[in-house]
Amino acid sequence: MARNRQKLFRLTKFGDGLVNEALKEYDSILKFCEANKEQKIHRQTFTNFHNGEGVERGTAVDCCIVLKIPNWRDDWEQIFEDVPDKIDDWNVYDHRWVGRKKLISDLKKKIGDNCRLLLLLGITGIGKTALAQKVADDLQTRFTKILRVNFDVDDSPRDFASIADRWLEELGETLAIADKQPMTILKRLSNHLRQERVLILIDSLETLLTKSADGWGDFKDEYWVKFFEHFLMIESSQSLMFVTSQDLPTKIEGLASRYPNNYHKEILSGLQEEEQIALFEKMGLNVCLDSEDRNLLMRIGKIYRGHPLMLSVLGGEIVESFAGNVRAFWGNAGEEIELVEKDLAEAEAQIKVQSDDDWKLHKLTRGVFFKVYQSRLDKAFQRLKAQNPDAYLLICVAAIYRSPVQESGWLLQLERFIQRLRNQIYSKEQQQQVLQDLFDRYLVEIASINDSDRRVLEMHNLIRSVALEHRKDLFAELNLL
């Protein structure tokens, strides 16, 4: 336990039952707190107590007295348990965390409203894992155990039975060899999740996905599907699961439609301008209102649309390689950003909407190339190429668009190149399936709905930069240059 830390207590399952029984005469926690104002029972403190978060002994005693919990002194060890030491070795979330306050508040409210499966989606580096770990860090005192797996870095087997068997061991249950069958393991784990308060964090779920009957997002191992279904259908559970994925697991979404109160999907975008400023400030950069550095940093943030990983990598390089001098960094790399700014301005003015540009946003610096492009973005594109070559073709040929374009323009590019390469005519349904795969991987976005009620599509600047490079490679491979 951390030195000088106040000892905290939380309700056991038995204690939780006693508290809920005592609250039956009130319609809500709010009304309970209002009825006991004289006892100075503050709503947020009591909500934390009720949700199983750690409170000091005096607070726990006050709550027992006001709730008139019978025999609470004699039964203290049955009603309360010590809060274990908090996890402080998160591999992504750390002291540099900034922003997303409203989103975090909204997600916690969803969880408080019985949501037990939270799915965080978006392009690589957008902050899914950090957000999951931030919310988990805030809530971790509610849980008896935290289980984690990251399929992007974990070299262990990815089948459900192997992972779940490991989790059961962490939960204190060792199965005989004869019992190590997928369905037996599934039932044992589901039983733990029903009876105990367990938090599960699953990262990079996209690595488990495969084709489904109507596109992408099924699982290679059917027991993962069964696991999520069992978890969603548990009648009552205080366990919680956070899942991050670059691709939409459509099988989970189909299952979750039957349990809408137990599931929430959140698609992440980049940091807002004030959050970008806060991030750069935490890194030790000059963000004073009257500084030229601040203006240059904001231009970087705008071009990358607040992409957290890109801004962190670039901020780190400014600090480490340029001694925190943003103007010196700009002198070295700003020419590329100015080129992109010029291209986007031309597109906005309708001067040049289509162009086979030579953007280098994905390899602006050596650090960006190795830490973002080579280890993340290129992998996402190579995965797309292997899993759906037509969707890969579409994102490459549509990279010619500098600005948002009506959906029909994207499909026209696909139709033209499919006919040119294979002498085939794609049906509208086939075209839509290919485009939907890009939507489900968050590689294309809806920029707006135009005056004709048609969707207007665009790519994130960083995604377009990568797509342009892959376009050149693909065209060379197919002799289309």
Secondary structure, DSSP 4 states (H G I P E B T S, - for coil): --TTPPP-EEE-HHHHHHHHHHGGGSSSHHHHHHHTGGGT--HHHHHHHHTT--B-HHHHHHHHHHHT-TTTTTTHHHHEEEPPPPP---SS--TT----HHHHHHHHHHHHTT--EEEEE-STTSSHHHHHHHHHHHHGGG-SEEEEEETTT--S--SHHHHHHHHHHHTT----GGG--HHHHHHHHHHHHHHS-EEEEEE-GGGGEEEETTEEEEESSHHHHHHHHHHHH-SS---EEEEEESS--HHHHHHHTT-GGGEEEEE-----HHHHHHHHHHTT----TT-HHHHHHHHHHHHTTT-HHHHHHHHHHHHHHSTT-HHHHHHHHHHHHHHHHHHHHHHHTTS-SB------GGGSSHHHIIIIIIIIIHHHHHHHHHH-HHHHHHHHHGGGBSS-EEHHHHHHHHHHHHHHHH-----HHHHHHHHHHHHHTTSSEEEEE-TTS-EEEE--HHHHHHHHHHHHHHHHHTT--
